[in-house]
Amino acid sequence: MSNPTANHFELLDSLEIFYEKGKVDVTDAFYQMSVTEDLFKNSVSCTLDLIDSVDSLGKIDFDGTETFKLLFKGLKESDRIIDITFRVYKVDINVSPDKADIKTYRLHGVTPEHVTQSTMDINQSFKMPISKAVENVFSKIGSKRELEVDSTTGSYTYIVPGMTPFETFEFLQRRAYDSRYRASMFLFYETVEGFKFKNVEKLIEEQRDNAPVFRYQPVANLKTEDDDPTKNIEHLEIKANKNVLKKIKSGAYANAVREIDLVNQTINSSEVRVKEDFKTFVHLDKAAMSLDSKAIIDESLNIINSTKWINKVSDQDDKRGQLIPRRRFYFDCLSQVETRVVIPGNSNLSVGNVIDIDMLELAGKTETKTQEPKVSGKYLVTQVKHLLGRGTYRTNLLLNKESYNANVEDLSKNLVVVK
């Protein structure tokens, strides 16, 4: 039974634009908006489309200091309230070709911290765990928003030479590691709830066992026991990178770093090979299967075809030489399987979440429901786009996974790990 409110949302406050001389209520002019989180970007962004038929926005001379606040949620009682402020950095204005007195505005916004930090310089040396250095730098921005930081291993001395805070976080994330996780791929990003400095492997490990299930039913007459329409995937598009030649040339599955120690005049080597190392990483599915078969791995993908040379510039072992090839392998695997889905508006999802896609299909010519073997499984949410219109609300998700769910009949063809 369908739910007519599944795609709707509720504005919990007036939509107002604040500028130097006051504010303008544009609730009635609202046409549509898009709020985007991205795991690989450091700010939440927004576009707000307005149709102004009474020239209420004509009084504003947009100069980049204007702000607007969004306060909304889905119509389910359990939906999270999204409360976030954006600063306008760009405005597109168009005049209706039919009525010259009607103008359309598209306001482009980012969170205020993005603008504030862009004029700051961090010139400082740090001798502390990187997680503490992140907290130290973030405090200089003066933000009231939450910062959530995963702990890091080790305490080292780093010099930040005149970078903005966000550039500093990118500098620190490349050097951060947690000895409990093989790749330790740390990322600094923002969600509607606040800023995060998180370890991707840890995110996956903590969430995969309790990942919410979303269903995709390509055949309309397939029915499920759970009738919640907000858990139905309306559209699904898969992009799987199967360019084997590219993988061979890039060496992403088998690569090495040679670290030149100038003090001791030695060369230290760190290598990653998919056949030996696949089992050492955290995978989305507990029964995880490699994206490529053992045959092509043995023939070409387990041979080191890429070597990066770096200089060891101090006597501190910050694991940089070991982390570079591991992260390269993990990121390459994660980016190979990309799925885009559209679901009814869901204000509860953010990047960094893990969801479980249950794709059902008919078995042969029977009415039996079976789970599709490769598309089904756990995915990391790497982008969330809330699309709100007049009376409509949908959420677009970009999902990635670094291995397949090992639920095929013949597991002997691929590398498989259960942990």
Secondary structure, DSSP 4 states (H G I P E B T S, - for coil): ---TTTT-EEE-S--EEEETTEEEE-TTTEEEEEEEEETTSSS-EEEEEEEESS-TTTT----S--EEEEEEEESSTTPPPEEEEEEEEEEEEEE-SS-TT-EEEEEEEE-HHHHHHTT--EEEEEEE-HHHHHHHHHHHHT--SEEEE---S--EEEEEEEE-HHHHHHHHHTT---TTSSS--EEEEEETTEEEEEEHHHHHHHHGGGPPEEEE-SSTT---S---GGGB-SEEEEEE---HHHHHHHTTTEEEEEEEETTTTEEEEEEEEHHHHGGGS--SSSEEEEEEEHHHIIIIITS---EEEEEE-SS---SHHHHHHHHHHHHHHHHHEEEEEEEE--TT--TT-EEEEEEEEE-TTSS-EEE-TTT-EEEEEEEEEEEEETTEEEEEEEEEESSEES-SS--TTEEEEE-
